């Protein structure tokens, strides 16, 4: 038989069981809330600490970025100024080179004309002799073949000189020009006005702007 003491203990345990179960159920409900609340508090404190630590770093980065921007801006202005100086210098050098090139081409042209003129000048007496021979031949049909032959030689010689750039400077009836003409006589003329060339005694030539030989002419007064 169960003693009275044991029976009372069992009854007390049975009576306390609902209370214990209620306390356990309450704990199960409150515990997650307490844990979440504690976690939220911990997270909030961690965020605040993190923000309080990161704020000076962010401000420092902004200040460094502005300084770098200003430095890059100044460097860009210096490079732009230097590039403009280089461009101006290059344009001046290019202009000087173009002037030098034109001057050298002009000098080479003048030198070529001078050398060509000195060579061609040696052929001018031959042309002069042919012209004088034609002018002094008698007007006789018996000499017609000789005249035709001399005229052909003279035309070939003149064509060769013209092909090399020589240009005759005088013709009858043209105005007298002391730069390219040399007057050997001044005489009255009924056919030509004063200052006009009456006769070309010896033809003159020029090559380019250079007078190779002035023409000897008779001029009407």
Buried (B, 14 or more C-beta within 10 A) or exposed (E): EEEEEEEEEEEEEEEEEEEEEEEEEEEEEEEEEEEEEEEEEEEEEEEEEEEEEEEEEEEEEEEEEEEEEEEEEEEEEEEEEEEEEEEEEEEEEEEEEEEEEEEEEEEEEEEEBBEBBEEBBEBBEEBEEBBEBBEEEEEEEEEEEEBEEBEEBBEEBBEEBEEBBBEBBBEEEBEBBEEBBBBEEBEEBEEBEEEBBBBBBBBBBBBBEEBBBBBBBBBBE
